[in-house]
Amino acid sequence: MRLDKYLKVSRLVKRRTLAKEISDQGRITVNGNVAKAGTDVKVEDELVIRFGQKLVTVKVTGLSEHASKENAKGMYDLIKEERINNNQVEDE
């Protein structure tokens, strides 16, 4: 499944266009590699997403073309969520 679609269906990101935008800005990695919107996502992949001042790490546990709000949370396991400051982002 495409990364942008996965992020939208899993409700990690509200809109697919926003998912495409942040991935094209290099703010998402899949298994340690910078990912674009069309990157293929598979079960067991680890995603790191930078939302402004927050870094979210999740593990993909399921794929689905459509998911209800309740089922969307079952598509990933939250591994880590941390606040970062601008200095940490620039250092990376």
C-alpha positions as CSV (number, residue, x, y, z in Angstrom):
1,M,0.0,0.0,0.0
2,R,1.2,3.5,-0.8
3,L,2.6,5.5,2.2
4,D,0.2,8.4,1.7
5,K,-2.8,6.2,1.5
6,Y,-1.7,4.2,4.6
7,L,-1.2,7.3,6.7
8,K,-4.7,8.5,5.7
9,V,-6.5,5.2,6.2
10,S,-4.8,4.6,9.6
11,R,-5.7,8.2,10.6
12,L,-2.1,9.1,11.5
13,V,-2.7,12.0,9.1
14,K,-6.1,13.5,8.4
15,R,-5.9,14.0,4.6
16,R,-4.0,12.1,1.9
17,T,-2.8,15.4,0.4
18,L,-1.3,16.3,3.7
19,A,0.4,12.9,3.9
20,K,1.8,13.4,0.4
21,E,3.1,16.9,1.3
22,I,4.9,15.9,4.5
23,S,6.4,12.8,2.9
24,D,7.6,14.8,-0.1
25,Q,9.3,17.2,2.4
26,G,11.4,14.3,3.7
27,R,9.7,14.3,7.2
28,I,8.9,10.5,7.1
29,T,11.2,7.5,7.2
30,V,10.3,3.9,6.5
31,N,12.8,1.5,8.2
32,G,15.3,4.3,8.4
33,N,15.1,5.4,4.8
34,V,13.5,8.8,3.8
35,A,10.2,7.9,2.1
36,K,8.1,9.6,-0.6
37,A,4.3,9.4,-0.9
38,G,4.5,6.4,-3.3
39,T,6.8,4.3,-1.1
40,D,5.3,0.8,-0.5
41,V,4.4,0.1,3.1
42,K,4.3,-3.4,4.4
43,V,3.3,-5.1,7.7
44,E,6.2,-4.9,10.2
45,D,7.6,-1.7,8.7
46,E,8.7,1.0,11.1
47,L,7.6,4.6,10.3
48,V,9.1,7.7,11.9
49,I,7.0,10.8,11.2
50,R,8.0,14.4,12.2
51,F,4.9,16.6,12.9
52,G,6.3,20.0,13.6
53,Q,7.8,19.7,17.1
54,K,6.7,16.0,17.6
55,L,8.4,12.8,16.5
56,V,6.1,9.8,16.3
57,T,7.4,6.2,15.7
58,V,5.0,3.5,14.8
59,K,5.1,-0.1,13.6
60,V,2.7,-1.2,10.9
61,T,0.6,-4.1,12.1
62,G,-2.1,-4.2,9.4
63,L,-3.1,-2.9,6.0
64,S,-6.6,-2.1,4.8
65,E,-8.2,-0.1,2.0
66,H,-10.8,1.3,4.4
67,A,-11.0,1.4,8.1
68,S,-13.4,2.7,10.7
69,K,-12.1,5.0,13.4
70,E,-11.9,2.0,15.8
71,N,-10.2,-0.3,13.4
72,A,-7.7,2.4,12.2
73,K,-5.9,2.2,15.6
74,G,-5.3,-1.5,15.0
75,M,-3.3,-0.8,11.9
76,Y,-0.2,0.3,13.9
77,D,1.5,0.1,17.3
78,L,2.7,3.3,18.8
79,I,6.4,2.7,19.7
80,K,7.4,6.2,20.7
81,E,6.1,9.7,20.7
82,E,8.5,12.5,21.8
83,R,8.6,16.3,21.7
84,I,11.6,17.8,19.9
85,N,12.9,21.3,19.6
86,N,14.2,23.1,16.5
87,N,17.8,22.5,17.5
88,Q,17.4,18.7,17.5
89,V,15.8,18.8,14.0
90,E,18.7,20.9,12.6
91,D,21.3,18.6,14.2
92,E,19.9,15.5,12.5
